[in-house]
């Protein structure tokens, strides 16, 4: 008599497969390279887009506001935008540290994991079902697009589009939506994995 899978065992199986897929990806050189390059590249672009990484005036300097831990979660323009608590000048660059860096790093890691797992799956099509389904490759596209959602207001300003307060209010929900899309995409890609078949 065969046991039917309960929702709980299905969820546990999905997360176990996800952990195994991520572990496999970071053990491979190509997976680590894509993860590192994508995470760093995305974080730099994110910080540049929100104005927390800008051209500097030369010199070296570190400035920290009074009570930085108390002000770390102080909102700036919206519920998911925070005031800088430190400024670091390193020659041609000035970096402003805020909780936005932590959020950006989280999204950058999700984007990096999505693309790294997709790369490993794509390079092992026989073992990952890529030949039968294009899900791993296609799932990498929303990973990039959804991850860029948090910079939406900056994009509008860059193109000179006047945004209404309603539109700007809607942008505050794009960061949580992009995180959900990235996690969902990662789960879809890892479902294609057969870890024991990948070298």
ZAMARGU-4260 file (C-alpha; in steps of 0.2 Angstrom, whole numbers, plus 5000, padded with zeros to 4 digits):
<rodrens>
0) 5000/5000/5000 | 5008/5016/4994 | 5008/5032/5005 | 5000/5047/4997 | 5011/5063/4999
5) 5003/5075/5012 | 5005/5094/5009 | 5018/5094/5024 | 5029/5081/5016 | 5028/5090/4999
10) 5034/5106/5007 | 5048/5097/5016 | 5053/5088/5001 | 5053/5105/4991 | 5064/5113/5004
15) 5076/5098/5006 | 5078/5098/4987 | 5081/5117/4987 | 5095/5115/5000 | 5103/5101/4990
20) 5102/5111/4974 | 5110/5126/4982 | 5123/5116/4991 | 5127/5108/4974 | 5128/5124/4965
25) 5140/5133/4978 | 5151/5117/4977 | 5154/5119/4958 | 5166/5132/4952 | 5154/5139/4938
30) 5140/5140/4951 | 5151/5150/4964 | 5157/5161/4950 | 5140/5166/4944 | 5134/5168/4962
35) 5148/5179/4967 | 5148/5190/4951 | 5129/5192/4950 | 5127/5196/4969 | 5141/5209/4969
40) 5136/5217/4952 | 5118/5218/4957 | 5122/5226/4974 | 5133/5239/4966 | 5120/5243/4953
45) 5106/5244/4967 | 5117/5255/4978 | 5121/5266/4963 | 5102/5267/4958 | 5096/5273/4975
50) 5110/5285/4977 | 5120/5277/4990 | 5136/5274/4980 | 5141/5290/4971 | 5156/5298/4963
55) 5168/5305/4977 | 5178/5320/4978 | 5194/5311/4983 | 5202/5308/4999 | 5198/5295/5013
60) 5185/5298/5026 | 5173/5289/5038 | 5158/5298/5046 | 5145/5289/5057 | 5130/5298/5064
65) 5126/5299/5082 | 5117/5284/5088 | 5118/5274/5072 | 5110/5258/5079 | 5095/5268/5085
70) 5093/5277/5068 | 5097/5262/5057 | 5078/5258/5054 | 5073/5276/5053 | 5062/5277/5036
75) 5067/5290/5023 | 5055/5291/5009 | 5044/5275/5012 | 5042/5260/5023 | 5056/5251/5014
80) 5068/5265/5012 | 5080/5270/5026 | 5091/5285/5030 | 5110/5283/5029 | 5119/5281/5046
85) 5137/5281/5039 | 5147/5288/5025 | 5163/5281/5018 | 5174/5291/5006 | 5187/5280/4997
90) 5195/5291/4983 | 5184/5292/4968 | 5169/5284/4977 | 5157/5288/4992 | 5147/5275/5000
95) 5132/5278/5011 | 5128/5264/5023 | 5110/5261/5028 | 5098/5247/5031 | 5095/5248/5012
100) 5112/5239/5010 | 5106/5224/5020 | 5089/5224/5009 | 5099/5226/4993 | 5111/5212/4998
105) 5097/5200/5002 | 5089/5203/4985 | 5106/5202/4976 | 5109/5185/4984 | 5092/5179/4978
110) 5096/5185/4961 | 5113/5177/4961 | 5107/5161/4968 | 5093/5160/4954 | 5106/5163/4940
115) 5119/5152/4948 | 5106/5137/4950 | 5100/5141/4932 | 5118/5140/4925 | 5121/5123/4934
120) 5105/5117/4927 | 5108/5123/4910 | 5125/5115/4909 | 5118/5098/4914 | 5103/5097/4903
125) 5102/5078/4903 | 5101/5077/4922 | 5091/5092/4925 | 5077/5090/4913 | 5081/5105/4903
130) 5079/5095/4887 | 5061/5091/4891 | 5057/5108/4899 | 5064/5125/4897 | 5059/5130/4915
135) 5076/5132/4922 | 5081/5144/4908 | 5065/5154/4908 | 5065/5155/4927 | 5081/5165/4927
140) 5073/5179/4917 | 5060/5184/4930 | 5074/5183/4943 | 5083/5197/4935 | 5067/5207/4930
145) 5059/5205/4947 | 5075/5209/4957 | 5076/5226/4948 | 5058/5231/4954 | 5065/5239/4970
150) 5073/5253/4960 | 5057/5258/4950 | 5055/5276/4956 | 5073/5279/4952 | 5070/5273/4934
155) 5055/5284/4932 | 5065/5299/4937 | 5079/5294/4926 | 5067/5294/4911 | 5059/5311/4917
160) 5042/5303/4919 | 5031/5312/4932 | 5024/5299/4944 | 5008/5302/4954 | 5008/5298/4973
165) 4997/5283/4969 | 5011/5276/4958 | 5025/5280/4970 | 5014/5271/4984 | 5013/5256/4973
170) 5032/5255/4971 | 5034/5251/4990 | 5026/5234/4987 | 5037/5230/4973 | 5052/5225/4984
175) 5042/5211/4994 | 5034/5206/4977 | 5051/5204/4969 | 5057/5194/4984 | 5042/5182/4983
180) 5045/5180/4964 | 5064/5177/4967 | 5060/5163/4980 | 5047/5156/4969 | 5058/5156/4954
185) 5072/5147/4964 | 5060/5133/4969 | 5054/5131/4951 | 5072/5129/4945 | 5078/5117/4959
190) 5063/5106/4955 | 5072/5102/4939 | 5087/5096/4948 | 5093/5078/4950 | 5107/5081/4962
195) 5114/5064/4961 | 5115/5064/4942 | 5126/5080/4942 | 5144/5079/4943
</rodrens>
